Amino acid sequence: MPHKRIRLALLLPALLAVTSCDLPAIFPSSETSKNIARHFEANGQKSINLSVAVPRPWEKVCILGPYMRNEDAKAALGFEWDVESKTEIKTNEGISLLLFVQGSEVVEYVQHPRHLGDFTNLTMRCFPREKAIVVQRNMPKKGWAGLFPENEA
């Protein structure tokens, strides 16, 4: 019996160290991501109005999916922004990156866990604030289950 306790005492810290590496992909890492997840949940996981979920000033939101690099960010944003050093999007397939833009500046970025609203179907797309409403589609004509612009079937 004492041997089992010793093994458990040795195994538990190792297990926590390994699993903690993936925590950003499991839990929202920012207050803004938590607000987006709460908004999605409050709407029965059917829609998210980003202008309501993210009330601070911004003009457009651009979305990047897993494995995006700096050149992808530049193509989507229209200006350079270093996603590779500021985010995990280049290597983390469990998140989508939402870039909130005012003028030619990213005023906030969110690494949002995909299981709390999957934005990856919107990769490389930008939406003005007034059209930043997305709806959940479980059987889309194109892509996989996830969020799509409200005005697209």
DSSP file (Angstrom, degrees, kcal/mol; ACC not computed):
  #  RESIDUE AA STRUCTURE BP1 BP2  ACC     N-H-->O    O-->H-N    N-H-->O    O-->H-N    TCO  KAPPA ALPHA  PHI   PSI    X-CA   Y-CA   Z-CA
    1    1 A M     >        0   0    0      0, 0.0     4,-1.5     0, 0.0     3,-0.4   0.000 360.0 360.0 360.0 -44.5    0.0    0.0    0.0
    2    2 A P  H  >  +     0   0    0      0, 0.0     4,-2.1     0, 0.0     5,-0.2   0.849 360.0  58.9 -61.5 -30.9    2.7    2.6    0.8
    3    3 A H  H  > S+     0   0    0      1,-0.2     4,-2.5     2,-0.2     5,-0.2   0.876 102.2  52.9 -65.4 -36.6    4.3    1.8   -2.6
    4    4 A K  H  > S+     0   0    0     -3,-0.4     4,-2.4     2,-0.2    -1,-0.2   0.896 109.1  49.3 -65.0 -39.8    1.1    2.9   -4.4
    5    5 A R  H  X S+     0   0    0     -4,-1.5     4,-2.5     2,-0.2    -2,-0.2   0.900 111.2  49.2 -66.1 -40.4    1.0    6.2   -2.6
    6    6 A I  H  X S+     0   0    0     -4,-2.1     4,-1.9     2,-0.2    -2,-0.2   0.929 111.9  48.3 -65.1 -45.0    4.7    6.9   -3.5
    7    7 A R  H  X S+     0   0    0     -4,-2.5     4,-2.6     1,-0.2    -2,-0.2   0.912 113.0  48.4 -61.4 -42.4    4.0    6.0   -7.1
    8    8 A L  H  X S+     0   0    0     -4,-2.4     4,-2.6     1,-0.2    -1,-0.2   0.908 109.5  52.5 -64.3 -41.5    1.0    8.3   -7.2
    9    9 A A  H  < S+     0   0    0     -4,-2.5    -1,-0.2     1,-0.2    -2,-0.2   0.841 115.4  41.6 -63.3 -33.2    2.9   11.1   -5.5
   10   10 A L  H  X S+     0   0    0     -4,-1.9     4,-0.8    -5,-0.2    -2,-0.2   0.836 116.9  47.6 -80.9 -35.1    5.6   10.8   -8.2
   11   11 A L  H  X S+     0   0    0     -4,-2.6     4,-2.6    -5,-0.2     5,-0.2   0.859 100.2  65.3 -76.5 -37.1    3.2   10.4  -11.1
   12   12 A L  H  X S+     0   0    0     -4,-2.6     4,-2.5     1,-0.2     5,-0.2   0.910 101.4  46.6 -58.6 -49.2    0.8   13.2  -10.2
   13   13 A P  H  > S+     0   0    0      0, 0.0     4,-2.2     0, 0.0    -1,-0.2   0.896 113.8  49.8 -61.4 -37.3    3.3   16.1  -10.8
   14   14 A A  H  X S+     0   0    0     -4,-0.8     4,-2.1     2,-0.2    -2,-0.2   0.917 111.0  49.2 -65.6 -42.0    4.5   14.6  -14.1
   15   15 A L  H  X S+     0   0    0     -4,-2.6     4,-2.5     1,-0.2     5,-0.2   0.912 111.5  48.9 -63.4 -43.3    0.9   14.2  -15.2
   16   16 A L  H  X S+     0   0    0     -4,-2.5     4,-2.1    -5,-0.2    -1,-0.2   0.884 109.8  52.4 -63.8 -38.6    0.0   17.8  -14.3
   17   17 A A  H  X S+     0   0    0     -4,-2.2     4,-0.6    -5,-0.2    -2,-0.2   0.910 112.4  45.1 -64.5 -42.0    3.1   19.1  -16.1
   18   18 A V  H >< S+     0   0    0     -4,-2.1     3,-0.8     1,-0.2     4,-0.3   0.929 116.4  44.0 -68.4 -46.2    2.2   17.2  -19.3
   19   19 A T  H >< S+     0   0    0     -4,-2.5     3,-1.3     1,-0.2    -2,-0.2   0.799 102.9  65.5 -73.2 -27.2   -1.5   18.2  -19.3
   20   20 A S  H >< S+     0   0    0     -4,-2.1     3,-1.0     1,-0.3    -1,-0.2   0.720  87.2  71.6 -68.5 -17.8   -0.8   21.8  -18.4
   21   21 A C  T << S+     0   0    0     -3,-0.8    -1,-0.3    -4,-0.6    -2,-0.2   0.807 101.9  43.2 -64.1 -28.7    1.0   22.3  -21.8
   22   22 A D  T X> S+     0   0    0     -3,-1.3     3,-0.9    -4,-0.3     4,-0.8   0.322  80.3 107.7-100.3   7.2   -2.4   22.1  -23.6
   23   23 A L  H X> S+     0   0    0     -3,-1.0     4,-2.9     1,-0.3     3,-1.2   0.862  72.6  58.1 -58.8 -39.8   -4.4   24.3  -21.2
   24   24 A P  H 34 S+     0   0    0      0, 0.0    -1,-0.3     0, 0.0     5,-0.2   0.850 105.8  51.7 -59.8 -29.8   -4.8   27.3  -23.6
   25   25 A A  H <4 S+     0   0    0     -3,-0.9    90,-0.4     1,-0.1    -2,-0.2   0.710 117.2  39.4 -76.0 -18.8   -6.4   25.0  -26.1
   26   26 A I  H << S+     0   0    0     -3,-1.2    -3,-0.1    -4,-0.8    -1,-0.1   0.856 119.1  37.1 -96.8 -43.7   -8.9   23.8  -23.5
   27   27 A F  S  < S-     0   0    0     -4,-2.9    -1,-0.2     1,-0.0     2,-0.1  -0.845  92.2 -98.2-113.7 145.7   -9.7   26.9  -21.5
   28   28 A P        -     0   0    0      0, 0.0    84,-0.1     0, 0.0    -3,-0.1  -0.385  29.1-156.2 -59.0 137.2  -10.2   30.5  -22.7
   29   29 A S        +     0   0    0     82,-0.7     2,-0.3    -5,-0.2    83,-0.1   0.534  68.6  40.3 -96.6  -7.5   -6.9   32.4  -22.1
   30   30 A S  S  > S-     0   0    0     81,-0.2     4,-2.2     1,-0.1     5,-0.1  -0.930  80.7-114.8-138.7 161.9   -8.3   35.9  -22.0
   31   31 A E  H  > S+     0   0    0     -2,-0.3     4,-2.3     1,-0.2     5,-0.1   0.869 117.6  55.0 -62.2 -36.7  -11.3   37.7  -20.6
   32   32 A T  H  > S+     0   0    0      2,-0.2     4,-2.3     1,-0.2    -1,-0.2   0.916 107.0  49.2 -64.5 -42.9  -12.4   38.5  -24.2
   33   33 A S  H  > S+     0   0    0      1,-0.2     4,-2.5     2,-0.2    -1,-0.2   0.901 110.3  51.6 -62.2 -40.4  -12.3   34.8  -25.1
   34   34 A K  H  X S+     0   0    0     -4,-2.2     4,-2.6     2,-0.2    -2,-0.2   0.904 108.8  51.1 -62.4 -40.7  -14.4   34.1  -22.0
   35   35 A N  H  X S+     0   0    0     -4,-2.3     4,-2.4     2,-0.2    -2,-0.2   0.904 110.1  49.2 -62.7 -41.5  -16.9   36.7  -23.1
   36   36 A I  H  X S+     0   0    0     -4,-2.3     4,-2.3     2,-0.2    -2,-0.2   0.928 112.7  47.5 -62.9 -45.2  -17.2   35.2  -26.6
   37   37 A A  H  X S+     0   0    0     -4,-2.5     4,-2.4     2,-0.2    -2,-0.2   0.899 112.2  49.5 -63.9 -41.2  -17.7   31.7  -25.0
   38   38 A R  H  X S+     0   0    0     -4,-2.6     4,-2.9     2,-0.2    -1,-0.2   0.904 111.0  49.8 -64.0 -41.2  -20.4   33.1  -22.6
   39   39 A H  H  X S+     0   0    0     -4,-2.4     4,-1.3     2,-0.2    -2,-0.2   0.918 111.5  48.5 -63.4 -43.8  -22.2   34.8  -25.5
   40   40 A F  H  <>S+     0   0    0     -4,-2.3     5,-2.7     2,-0.2     6,-0.5   0.922 114.2  46.1 -61.5 -45.8  -22.1   31.6  -27.6
   41   41 A E  H ><5S+     0   0    0     -4,-2.4     3,-1.8     1,-0.2    -2,-0.2   0.910 109.0  54.7 -64.8 -43.3  -23.4   29.6  -24.6
   42   42 A A  H 3<5S+     0   0    0     -4,-2.9    -1,-0.2     1,-0.3    -2,-0.2   0.778 106.2  53.5 -63.2 -26.1  -26.1   32.2  -23.8
   43   43 A N  T ><5S-     0   0    0     -4,-1.3     3,-0.9     4,-0.3    -1,-0.3   0.070 124.9-102.1 -95.4  23.1  -27.4   31.9  -27.4
   44   44 A G  T < 5 -     0   0    0     -3,-1.8    -3,-0.2     1,-0.2    -2,-0.1   0.791  67.4 -69.0  65.0  28.8  -27.7   28.1  -27.1
   45   45 A Q  T 3 <S+     0   0    0     -5,-2.7    -1,-0.2     2,-0.2    -4,-0.2   0.855 116.5 109.5  54.9  39.1  -24.5   27.6  -29.1
   46   46 A K  S <  S-     0   0    0     -3,-0.9    90,-2.8    -6,-0.5     2,-0.3   0.680  77.5  -1.2-112.4 -28.1  -26.3   29.0  -32.1
   47   47 A S  E     -A  135   0A   0     -7,-0.4     2,-0.4    88,-0.3    -1,-0.3  -0.991  46.7-151.6-159.7 163.0  -24.7   32.4  -32.8
   48   48 A I  E     -A  134   0A   0     86,-2.6    86,-2.8    -2,-0.3     2,-0.8  -0.972   5.8-159.4-141.5 126.1  -22.2   35.0  -31.6
   49   49 A N  E >>  -A  133   0A   0     -2,-0.4     4,-2.5    84,-0.2     3,-1.1  -0.903  11.0-165.5-100.8 102.9  -22.5   38.7  -32.2
   50   50 A L  H 3> S+     0   0    0     82,-2.6     4,-2.4    -2,-0.8    -1,-0.1   0.786  83.7  62.7 -64.8 -27.6  -18.9   39.8  -31.8
   51   51 A S  H 34 S+     0   0    0     81,-0.4    -1,-0.3    78,-0.3    82,-0.1   0.817 112.5  37.8 -67.6 -27.1  -19.8   43.5  -31.5
   52   52 A V  H <4 S+     0   0    0     -3,-1.1    -2,-0.2     1,-0.1    -1,-0.2   0.871 117.9  48.5 -84.9 -44.0  -21.8   42.6  -28.4
   53   53 A A  H  < S+     0   0    0     -4,-2.5    -2,-0.2     1,-0.3    -3,-0.2   0.788 121.2  37.0 -68.2 -27.9  -19.3   40.0  -27.1
   54   54 A V  S  < S+     0   0    0     -4,-2.4    -1,-0.3    -5,-0.2   -22,-0.0  -0.765  71.9 171.8-125.3  83.1  -16.3   42.4  -27.6
   55   55 A P        +     0   0    0      0, 0.0     3,-0.1     0, 0.0    -1,-0.1   0.630  42.6 102.9 -74.8 -14.1  -17.7   45.8  -26.7
   56   56 A R  S    S-     0   0    0      1,-0.1     2,-0.2     0, 0.0    -2,-0.1  -0.190  90.0 -75.1 -63.8 163.6  -14.3   47.7  -26.8
   57   57 A P        +     0   0    0      0, 0.0     2,-0.3     0, 0.0    -1,-0.1  -0.406  69.4 139.0 -65.6 129.6  -13.7   49.9  -30.0
   58   58 A W        -     0   0    0     -2,-0.2    44,-0.3    -3,-0.1     3,-0.1  -0.933  39.1-154.0-162.8 152.1  -12.7   48.0  -33.1
   59   59 A E  S    S+     0   0    0     42,-3.2    70,-2.9     1,-0.3     2,-0.3   0.803  76.1   2.7 -99.1 -37.5  -13.7   48.4  -36.8
   60   60 A K  E     -CD 101 128B   0     41,-1.8    41,-3.2    68,-0.3     2,-0.4  -0.973  57.7-139.9-147.5 159.8  -13.2   44.9  -38.2
   61   61 A V  E     -CD 100 127B   0     66,-2.4    66,-2.5    -2,-0.3     2,-0.4  -0.988  14.5-163.9-122.7 134.2  -12.3   41.4  -37.0
   62   62 A C  E     -CD  99 126B   0     37,-2.5    37,-3.2    -2,-0.4     2,-0.4  -0.938   9.9-147.1-117.3 141.7  -10.0   39.1  -39.0
   63   63 A I  E     -CD  98 125B   0     62,-2.4    61,-2.8    59,-0.4    62,-0.6  -0.904  12.1-173.4-115.4 134.8   -9.8   35.4  -38.3
   64   64 A L  E     -C   97   0B   0     33,-2.6    33,-3.2    -2,-0.4     3,-0.1  -0.981  12.0-152.1-122.2 137.9   -6.8   33.1  -38.7
   65   65 A G    >   -     0   0    0     -2,-0.4     3,-1.2     1,-0.2    31,-0.1  -0.341  42.8 -49.1 -97.5-177.2   -7.0   29.3  -38.3
   66   66 A P  T 3  S+     0   0    0      0, 0.0    -1,-0.2     0, 0.0    24,-0.2  -0.123 119.3  20.7 -54.5 147.0   -4.4   26.8  -37.2
   67   67 A Y  T 3  S+     0   0    0     22,-2.8    23,-0.3     1,-0.2     2,-0.1   0.562  82.9 150.1  72.8  14.2   -0.9   26.8  -38.8
   68   68 A M    <   -     0   0    0     -3,-1.2    -1,-0.2    21,-0.5     2,-0.2  -0.467  26.8-160.2 -76.0 150.3   -1.1   30.4  -40.1
   69   69 A R     >  -     0   0    0     -2,-0.1     4,-2.1    20,-0.1     3,-0.4  -0.598  36.8 -85.1-121.9-179.6    2.1   32.4  -40.3
   70   70 A N  H  > S+     0   0    0      1,-0.2     4,-2.4     2,-0.2    11,-0.3   0.879 125.9  54.2 -58.0 -40.6    3.1   36.0  -40.5
   71   71 A E  H  > S+     0   0    0      1,-0.2     4,-2.0     2,-0.2    -1,-0.2   0.848 107.6  51.4 -65.5 -32.1    2.6   36.2  -44.3
   72   72 A D  H  > S+     0   0    0     -3,-0.4     4,-2.3     2,-0.2    -1,-0.2   0.909 108.9  50.6 -68.0 -42.2   -0.9   34.9  -43.8
   73   73 A A  H  X S+     0   0    0     -4,-2.1     4,-3.1     1,-0.2     5,-0.4   0.921 110.3  49.7 -60.8 -43.8   -1.6   37.6  -41.2
   74   74 A K  H  X S+     0   0    0     -4,-2.4     4,-2.6     1,-0.2     5,-0.2   0.908 110.2  50.4 -62.2 -42.1   -0.3   40.3  -43.6
   75   75 A A  H  < S+     0   0    0     -4,-2.0    -1,-0.2     1,-0.2    -2,-0.2   0.897 117.1  40.4 -63.7 -39.9   -2.5   39.0  -46.4
   76   76 A A  H  < S+     0   0    0     -4,-2.3    -2,-0.2     1,-0.1    -1,-0.2   0.921 124.2  35.9 -74.6 -44.5   -5.6   39.0  -44.2
   77   77 A L  H  < S-     0   0    0     -4,-3.1    -3,-0.2     2,-0.3    -2,-0.2   0.825  96.6-128.8 -80.4 -33.7   -5.0   42.3  -42.4
   78   78 A G  S  < S+     0   0    0     -4,-2.6     2,-0.3    -5,-0.4    -4,-0.1   0.477  85.0  61.5  90.1   4.2   -3.4   44.3  -45.2
   79   79 A F  S    S-     0   0    0     -6,-0.3    -1,-0.3    -5,-0.2    -2,-0.3  -0.968  95.4 -84.1-152.9 162.9   -0.5   45.2  -42.9
   80   80 A E        +     0   0    0     -2,-0.3     2,-0.3    -3,-0.1    -9,-0.1  -0.482  45.3 163.7 -75.8 138.5    2.3   43.3  -41.1
   81   81 A W        -     0   0    0    -11,-0.3     2,-1.6    -2,-0.2     3,-0.2  -0.916  38.6-123.8-153.7 129.2    1.6   41.8  -37.6
   82   82 A D     >  +     0   0    0     -2,-0.3     4,-1.4     1,-0.2     3,-0.2  -0.532  40.0 159.9 -83.0  83.4    3.8   39.2  -36.0
   83   83 A V  H  >  +     0   0    0     -2,-1.6     4,-1.9     1,-0.2     6,-0.3   0.800  69.2  65.6 -70.1 -28.5    1.4   36.3  -35.2
   84   84 A E  H  4 S+     0   0    0      1,-0.2    -1,-0.2    -3,-0.2     6,-0.1   0.858 111.9  29.7 -67.5 -35.7    4.3   33.9  -34.9
   85   85 A S  H  4 S+     0   0    0     -3,-0.2    -1,-0.2     1,-0.1    -2,-0.2   0.722 124.1  46.6 -95.1 -21.8    5.9   35.5  -31.8
   86   86 A K  H  < S+     0   0    0     -4,-1.4     2,-0.2     2,-0.0    -2,-0.2   0.680 116.8  27.8 -93.1 -18.6    2.7   36.9  -30.2
   87   87 A T     <  -     0   0    0     -4,-1.9     3,-0.2    -5,-0.1    10,-0.0  -0.786  66.2-125.5-136.9 176.1    0.4   33.8  -30.5
   88   88 A E  S >> S+     0   0    0     -2,-0.2     4,-2.1     1,-0.1     3,-1.7   0.268  75.3 110.3-102.9   7.6    0.4   30.0  -30.7
   89   89 A I  T 34  +     0   0    0     -6,-0.3   -22,-2.8     1,-0.3   -21,-0.5   0.773  67.9  64.3 -61.2 -28.3   -1.6   29.9  -34.0
   90   90 A K  T 34 S+     0   0    0     -7,-0.3    -1,-0.3   -23,-0.3    -2,-0.1   0.799 123.3  15.0 -64.7 -27.8    1.4   28.6  -36.0
   91   91 A T  T <4 S+     0   0    0     -3,-1.7     2,-0.7     1,-0.1    -2,-0.2   0.505 107.1  85.6-125.5  -7.7    1.5   25.4  -34.0
   92   92 A N    ><  +     0   0    0     -4,-2.1     3,-0.8     1,-0.1   -25,-0.1  -0.860  41.2 179.7-109.1 109.6   -1.8   25.0  -32.1
   93   93 A E  T 3  S+     0   0    0     -2,-0.7    -1,-0.1     1,-0.2    -4,-0.1   0.473  74.3  75.2 -84.2  -0.5   -4.7   23.4  -33.9
   94   94 A G  T 3  S+     0   0    0     19,-0.1    20,-2.6    20,-0.1    21,-0.4   0.405  93.7  56.0 -90.0   2.5   -7.0   23.8  -30.9
   95   95 A I  E <   - E   0 113B   0     -3,-0.8     2,-0.4    18,-0.3   -70,-0.1  -0.891  61.5-147.5-132.1 160.4   -7.5   27.5  -31.4
   96   96 A S  E     - E   0 112B   0     16,-2.3    16,-2.7    -2,-0.3     2,-0.6  -0.936  25.3-132.2-116.5 149.5   -8.7   30.1  -33.8
   97   97 A L  E     -CE  64 111B   0    -33,-3.2   -33,-2.6    -2,-0.4     2,-0.6  -0.914  16.2-164.9-107.5 121.7   -7.1   33.6  -33.7
   98   98 A L  E     -CE  63 110B   0     12,-2.6    12,-2.4    -2,-0.6     2,-0.6  -0.928   4.1-163.4-106.6 122.0   -9.4   36.6  -33.8
   99   99 A L  E     -CE  62 109B   0    -37,-3.2   -37,-2.5    -2,-0.6     2,-0.6  -0.922   4.5-156.2-110.1 113.2   -7.7   39.9  -34.6
  100  100 A F  E     -CE  61 108B   0      8,-3.1     7,-2.3    -2,-0.6     8,-1.4  -0.803  18.2-162.6 -93.6 122.9   -9.7   43.0  -33.7
  101  101 A V  E     -CE  60 106B   0    -41,-3.2   -42,-3.2    -2,-0.6   -41,-1.8  -0.867  22.4-176.4-118.1 137.3   -8.5   45.9  -35.8
  102  102 A Q  E >  S- E   0 105B   0      3,-2.6     3,-1.1    -2,-0.4     2,-0.4  -0.983  75.1 -40.0-126.9 116.4   -8.9   49.7  -35.5
  103  103 A G  T 3  S-     0   0    0     -2,-0.4   -44,-0.0     1,-0.2   -43,-0.0  -0.524 125.0 -27.5  65.5-123.4   -7.4   51.5  -38.5
  104  104 A S  T 3  S+     0   0    0     -2,-0.4     2,-0.4    -3,-0.1    -1,-0.2  -0.220 121.1  92.1-116.7  42.3   -4.2   49.7  -39.3
  105  105 A E  E <  S-E  102   0B   0     -3,-1.1    -3,-2.6   -26,-0.0     2,-0.8  -0.999  73.2-129.3-137.7 134.9   -3.6   48.4  -35.8
  106  106 A V  E     -E  101   0B   0     -2,-0.4    -5,-0.3    -5,-0.2     3,-0.1  -0.752  26.5-178.8 -78.5 113.3   -4.5   45.2  -34.0
  107  107 A V  E     +     0   0B   0     -7,-2.3     2,-0.3    -2,-0.8    -6,-0.2   0.669  67.4   2.3 -90.9 -18.6   -6.1   46.6  -30.8
  108  108 A E  E     -E  100   0B   0     -8,-1.4    -8,-3.1    -3,-0.1     2,-0.4  -0.946  60.8-162.3-162.1 146.1   -6.8   43.1  -29.4
  109  109 A Y  E     -E   99   0B   0     -2,-0.3     2,-0.4   -10,-0.2   -10,-0.2  -0.989   7.3-160.6-132.7 147.2   -6.2   39.5  -30.3
  110  110 A V  E     -E   98   0B   0    -12,-2.4   -12,-2.6    -2,-0.4     2,-1.0  -0.987  14.8-154.3-132.0 124.7   -7.8   36.4  -29.0
  111  111 A Q  E     -E   97   0B   0     -2,-0.4   -82,-0.7   -14,-0.2   -14,-0.2  -0.830  31.1-167.4 -93.0  96.9   -6.7   32.9  -29.1
  112  112 A H  E     -E   96   0B   0    -16,-2.7   -16,-2.3    -2,-1.0     7,-0.2  -0.764  22.0-119.0 -98.6 125.6  -10.1   31.3  -28.8
  113  113 A P  E >   -E   95   0B   0      0, 0.0     3,-1.7     0, 0.0   -18,-0.3  -0.379  19.7-136.3 -60.5 131.9  -10.5   27.5  -28.1
  114  114 A R  G >  S+     0   0    0    -20,-2.6     3,-1.4     1,-0.3   -19,-0.1   0.797  99.7  63.3 -63.8 -30.1  -12.3   25.9  -31.0
  115  115 A H  G 3  S+     0   0    0    -21,-0.4    -1,-0.3   -90,-0.4     3,-0.1   0.574  99.6  56.1 -74.0  -5.5  -14.6   23.8  -28.8
  116  116 A L  G <  S-     0   0    0     -3,-1.7    -1,-0.3     1,-0.3   -76,-0.2   0.084 139.8 -25.9-108.0  21.5  -16.1   27.0  -27.5
  117  117 A G  S <  S-     0   0    0     -3,-1.4     2,-0.9    -5,-0.1    -1,-0.3   0.211  70.5-133.0 130.2 104.2  -17.1   28.3  -30.9
  118  118 A D        +     0   0    0      1,-0.1    29,-2.9    -3,-0.1     3,-0.4  -0.722  28.3 170.8 -93.0 106.7  -15.1   27.1  -34.0
  119  119 A F    >   +     0   0    0     -2,-0.9     3,-2.3    -7,-0.2    -1,-0.1   0.359  47.4 106.6 -90.3   2.9  -14.2   30.1  -36.2
  120  120 A T  G >   +     0   0    0      1,-0.3     3,-1.6     2,-0.2    -1,-0.2   0.747  68.3  65.3 -65.4 -23.8  -11.8   28.0  -38.5
  121  121 A N  G 3  S+     0   0    0     -3,-0.4    -1,-0.3     1,-0.3    -2,-0.1   0.684 100.6  55.6 -65.3 -14.7  -14.2   28.0  -41.5
  122  122 A L  G X  S+     0   0    0     -3,-2.3     3,-1.7    26,-0.1   -59,-0.4   0.233  77.7 148.0-101.4  11.7  -13.7   31.8  -41.5
  123  123 A T  T <  S+     0   0    0     -3,-1.6   -59,-0.2     1,-0.3     3,-0.1  -0.208  70.2  12.0 -54.1 133.7   -9.9   31.6  -41.8
  124  124 A M  T 3  S+     0   0    0    -61,-2.8     2,-0.4     1,-0.3    -1,-0.3   0.657 103.8 118.2  71.9  19.8   -8.4   34.5  -43.8
  125  125 A R  E <   -D   63   0B   0     -3,-1.7   -62,-2.4   -62,-0.6     2,-0.3  -0.893  46.7-159.1-116.5 149.2  -11.6   36.4  -43.7
  126  126 A C  E     -D   62   0B   0     -2,-0.4   -64,-0.2   -64,-0.2   -66,-0.0  -0.937   4.4-164.7-123.9 148.2  -12.4   39.8  -42.2
  127  127 A F  E     -D   61   0B   0    -66,-2.5   -66,-2.4    -2,-0.3     5,-0.1  -0.998  22.7-119.9-134.5 133.5  -15.7   41.3  -41.2
  128  128 A P  E >   -D   60   0B   0      0, 0.0     3,-2.2     0, 0.0   -68,-0.3  -0.383  38.0-106.3 -66.1 153.3  -16.7   44.8  -40.4
  129  129 A R  G >  S+     0   0    0    -70,-2.9     3,-1.5     1,-0.3   -78,-0.3   0.862 118.9  55.3 -49.3 -44.4  -18.0   45.3  -36.9
  130  130 A E  G 3  S+     0   0    0      1,-0.3    -1,-0.3   -71,-0.2   -70,-0.1   0.638 114.4  40.2 -70.2 -12.3  -21.6   45.7  -38.0
  131  131 A K  G <  S+     0   0    0     -3,-2.2     2,-1.3     1,-0.1    -1,-0.3   0.145  79.8 113.6-118.1  18.4  -21.5   42.4  -39.9
  132  132 A A    <   +     0   0    0     -3,-1.5   -82,-2.6    -4,-0.2     2,-0.5  -0.330  41.3 123.2 -90.5  54.4  -19.5   40.4  -37.3
  133  133 A I  E     -A   49   0A   0     -2,-1.3    17,-2.5   -84,-0.2     2,-0.3  -0.972  39.0-174.1-115.5 124.1  -22.4   38.0  -36.5
  134  134 A V  E     -AB  48 149A   0    -86,-2.8   -86,-2.6    -2,-0.5     2,-0.3  -0.898   7.8-155.7-121.9 149.1  -21.7   34.4  -36.9
  135  135 A V  E     -AB  47 148A   0     13,-3.1    13,-2.5    -2,-0.3     2,-0.4  -0.919  23.3-111.0-124.8 149.5  -24.0   31.4  -36.7
  136  136 A Q  E     - B   0 147A   0    -90,-2.8     2,-0.5    -2,-0.3    11,-0.2  -0.630  29.8-172.6 -78.1 129.3  -23.4   27.7  -35.9
  137  137 A R  E     - B   0 146A   0      9,-3.0     9,-2.0    -2,-0.4   -91,-0.0  -0.981   9.9-177.1-124.1 118.0  -23.9   25.4  -38.9
  138  138 A N  S    S+     0   0    0     -2,-0.5     7,-0.3     1,-0.2    -1,-0.1   0.702  85.0  30.1 -88.1 -20.1  -23.7   21.7  -38.0
  139  139 A M  S    S+     0   0    0      5,-0.1    -1,-0.2     7,-0.1     5,-0.1  -0.532  82.4 177.7-135.1  67.9  -24.2   20.5  -41.6
  140  140 A P        -     0   0    0      0, 0.0     3,-0.1     0, 0.0     5,-0.1  -0.293  37.6-126.6 -72.0 157.6  -22.8   23.1  -43.9
  141  141 A K  S    S+     0   0    0     12,-0.2     2,-0.3     1,-0.2    12,-0.0   0.820  99.1  23.0 -68.4 -30.9  -22.7   22.8  -47.7
  142  142 A K  S    S+     0   0    0      2,-0.1    -1,-0.2   -21,-0.0     2,-0.2  -0.993 116.7   9.2-138.4 142.5  -19.0   23.5  -47.6
  143  143 A G  S    S-     0   0    0     -2,-0.3     2,-0.3    -3,-0.1     3,-0.1  -0.530  91.1 -62.5  89.5-159.2  -16.5   23.1  -44.8
  144  144 A W        -     0   0    0     -2,-0.2    -7,-0.1     1,-0.1    -5,-0.1  -0.770  67.7 -62.1-124.5 169.1  -17.1   21.4  -41.5
  145  145 A A  S    S+     0   0    0     -7,-0.3     2,-0.3    -2,-0.3    -7,-0.2  -0.228  89.4  85.2 -52.3 135.2  -19.4   22.1  -38.6
  146  146 A G  E    S-B  137   0A   0     -9,-2.0    -9,-3.0   -11,-0.1     2,-0.3  -0.987  77.4 -26.5 162.6-159.9  -18.7   25.4  -37.0
  147  147 A L  E     +B  136   0A   0    -29,-2.9   -11,-0.2    -2,-0.3   -26,-0.2  -0.656  50.4 174.6 -92.1 139.4  -19.3   29.1  -37.3
  148  148 A F  E     -B  135   0A   0    -13,-2.5   -13,-3.1    -2,-0.3   -26,-0.1  -0.920  43.4 -79.3-135.0 158.5  -20.3   30.9  -40.5
  149  149 A P  E >   -B  134   0A   0      0, 0.0     3,-1.7     0, 0.0   -15,-0.2  -0.322  40.4-124.3 -59.2 142.9  -21.3   34.4  -41.4
  150  150 A E  T 3  S+     0   0    0    -17,-2.5   -16,-0.1     1,-0.3   -18,-0.1   0.841 108.7  52.4 -57.2 -36.4  -25.0   35.1  -40.6
  151  151 A N  T 3  S+     0   0    0    -18,-0.3     2,-0.5   -20,-0.2    -1,-0.3   0.396  94.3  84.2 -87.7   4.4  -25.8   36.2  -44.1
  152  152 A E    <         0   0    0     -3,-1.7    -4,-0.1     1,-0.1     0, 0.0  -0.911 360.0 360.0-109.6 134.4  -24.3   33.1  -45.8
  153  153 A A              0   0    0     -2,-0.5   -12,-0.2   -13,-0.0    -1,-0.1   0.478 360.0 360.0 -71.6 360.0  -26.4   29.9  -46.2
